[in-house]
Amino acid sequence: MITLDGVMQAPGSPEEDKSGEFKYGGWTAPYGDKVYGEVVQRDLKPADYLLGRKTFEIWADYWPNHADFWPGINTGTKYVLSKTMKKSEWKNSQGSDIQVWGSSKLIQLLFKNDLVDELRLKIHPLTLGEGKKLFGD
């Protein structure tokens, strides 16, 4: 989920990621109609997940209690790139594809090292001007 100007920070909730004094959290809410829900559901297949620490921590607090929306989210293996995280209680198991959701710094690292096979962007028709960006500044 990304805006026309490349912002990908906190699309789901005002409380999701306030870092950098970001004040536009939850910006996808106006687009949450039936058609959008069907499009999003196509990408919510069981997989393994490569996440940055901050995204992982946000997800670990949310998804164990909301798995009815995303079947399989709690069973895919989570690989976390972190210098500080030691252990997690969020459960892991076998999956198929490796997907990256959020984790703007991690995505930029993957781009830099030619480790991205496919992008699936949900581009929203708005600009925010500030916030974490998919392609950096």
Contacts in CASP RR format, 6 or more apart in sequence:
PFRMAT RR
TARGET T0000
AUTHOR 0000-0000-0000
METHOD contacts of the structure
MODEL  1
MITLDGVMQAPGSPEEDKSGEFKYGGWTAPYGDKVYGEVVQRDLKPADYL
LGRKTFEIWADYWPNHADFWPGINTGTKYVLSKTMKKSEWKNSQGSDIQV
WGSSKLIQLLFKNDLVDELRLKIHPLTLGEGKKLFGD
1 8 0 8 1.000
1 11 0 8 1.000
1 12 0 8 1.000
1 28 0 8 1.000
1 121 0 8 1.000
1 122 0 8 1.000
1 124 0 8 1.000
2 8 0 8 1.000
2 121 0 8 1.000
2 122 0 8 1.000
2 123 0 8 1.000
2 124 0 8 1.000
2 134 0 8 1.000
3 27 0 8 1.000
3 123 0 8 1.000
3 124 0 8 1.000
3 126 0 8 1.000
3 127 0 8 1.000
3 128 0 8 1.000
3 129 0 8 1.000
4 123 0 8 1.000
4 124 0 8 1.000
4 125 0 8 1.000
4 126 0 8 1.000
4 127 0 8 1.000
5 127 0 8 1.000
5 128 0 8 1.000
5 129 0 8 1.000
5 133 0 8 1.000
6 133 0 8 1.000
6 134 0 8 1.000
6 135 0 8 1.000
7 24 0 8 1.000
7 27 0 8 1.000
7 127 0 8 1.000
7 128 0 8 1.000
7 129 0 8 1.000
7 130 0 8 1.000
7 131 0 8 1.000
7 132 0 8 1.000
7 133 0 8 1.000
8 102 0 8 1.000
8 104 0 8 1.000
8 132 0 8 1.000
8 133 0 8 1.000
8 134 0 8 1.000
9 17 0 8 1.000
9 19 0 8 1.000
9 22 0 8 1.000
9 24 0 8 1.000
9 25 0 8 1.000
9 104 0 8 1.000
9 131 0 8 1.000
9 132 0 8 1.000
10 16 0 8 1.000
10 17 0 8 1.000
10 18 0 8 1.000
10 22 0 8 1.000
10 24 0 8 1.000
10 25 0 8 1.000
10 26 0 8 1.000
10 27 0 8 1.000
11 25 0 8 1.000
11 26 0 8 1.000
11 27 0 8 1.000
11 28 0 8 1.000
11 124 0 8 1.000
12 25 0 8 1.000
12 26 0 8 1.000
12 27 0 8 1.000
12 28 0 8 1.000
12 29 0 8 1.000
13 25 0 8 1.000
13 26 0 8 1.000
14 25 0 8 1.000
14 26 0 8 1.000
15 25 0 8 1.000
16 25 0 8 1.000
16 26 0 8 1.000
16 58 0 8 1.000
17 25 0 8 1.000
17 54 0 8 1.000
17 58 0 8 1.000
17 132 0 8 1.000
18 25 0 8 1.000
19 54 0 8 1.000
19 132 0 8 1.000
20 131 0 8 1.000
22 130 0 8 1.000
22 131 0 8 1.000
22 132 0 8 1.000
24 128 0 8 1.000
24 130 0 8 1.000
24 131 0 8 1.000
27 124 0 8 1.000
27 126 0 8 1.000
27 128 0 8 1.000
28 124 0 8 1.000
31 124 0 8 1.000
36 122 0 8 1.000
39 122 0 8 1.000
40 122 0 8 1.000
43 99 0 8 1.000
43 120 0 8 1.000
44 69 0 8 1.000
44 70 0 8 1.000
44 71 0 8 1.000
44 73 0 8 1.000
45 96 0 8 1.000
45 97 0 8 1.000
46 71 0 8 1.000
46 72 0 8 1.000
46 75 0 8 1.000
46 76 0 8 1.000
46 95 0 8 1.000
46 96 0 8 1.000
47 76 0 8 1.000
47 95 0 8 1.000
47 96 0 8 1.000
47 97 0 8 1.000
47 98 0 8 1.000
47 99 0 8 1.000
48 76 0 8 1.000
48 77 0 8 1.000
48 78 0 8 1.000
48 79 0 8 1.000
48 94 0 8 1.000
48 95 0 8 1.000
48 96 0 8 1.000
48 97 0 8 1.000
48 98 0 8 1.000
48 99 0 8 1.000
49 76 0 8 1.000
49 77 0 8 1.000
49 78 0 8 1.000
49 79 0 8 1.000
49 98 0 8 1.000
49 99 0 8 1.000
49 100 0 8 1.000
49 101 0 8 1.000
50 79 0 8 1.000
50 81 0 8 1.000
50 98 0 8 1.000
50 99 0 8 1.000
50 100 0 8 1.000
50 103 0 8 1.000
50 106 0 8 1.000
51 59 0 8 1.000
51 78 0 8 1.000
51 79 0 8 1.000
51 80 0 8 1.000
51 81 0 8 1.000
51 100 0 8 1.000
51 101 0 8 1.000
51 102 0 8 1.000
51 103 0 8 1.000
51 106 0 8 1.000
52 80 0 8 1.000
52 81 0 8 1.000
52 82 0 8 1.000
52 103 0 8 1.000
52 105 0 8 1.000
52 106 0 8 1.000
53 80 0 8 1.000
53 81 0 8 1.000
53 82 0 8 1.000
53 84 0 8 1.000
53 85 0 8 1.000
54 103 0 8 1.000
55 101 0 8 1.000
55 102 0 8 1.000
55 103 0 8 1.000
55 106 0 8 1.000
56 78 0 8 1.000
56 80 0 8 1.000
56 82 0 8 1.000
56 85 0 8 1.000
56 88 0 8 1.000
56 90 0 8 1.000
57 85 0 8 1.000
59 73 0 8 1.000
59 78 0 8 1.000
59 90 0 8 1.000
59 101 0 8 1.000
60 88 0 8 1.000
60 89 0 8 1.000
60 90 0 8 1.000
63 70 0 8 1.000
63 73 0 8 1.000
63 74 0 8 1.000
63 90 0 8 1.000
64 74 0 8 1.000
64 90 0 8 1.000
67 73 0 8 1.000
67 74 0 8 1.000
74 90 0 8 1.000
74 91 0 8 1.000
75 91 0 8 1.000
75 93 0 8 1.000
75 95 0 8 1.000
76 92 0 8 1.000
76 93 0 8 1.000
76 94 0 8 1.000
76 95 0 8 1.000
77 92 0 8 1.000
77 93 0 8 1.000
77 94 0 8 1.000
77 95 0 8 1.000
78 88 0 8 1.000
78 90 0 8 1.000
78 92 0 8 1.000
79 98 0 8 1.000
80 88 0 8 1.000
81 106 0 8 1.000
81 109 0 8 1.000
100 106 0 8 1.000
100 107 0 8 1.000
100 110 0 8 1.000
104 132 0 8 1.000
104 133 0 8 1.000
104 134 0 8 1.000
104 136 0 8 1.000
107 116 0 8 1.000
107 134 0 8 1.000
108 135 0 8 1.000
108 136 0 8 1.000
110 116 0 8 1.000
111 135 0 8 1.000
121 134 0 8 1.000
END
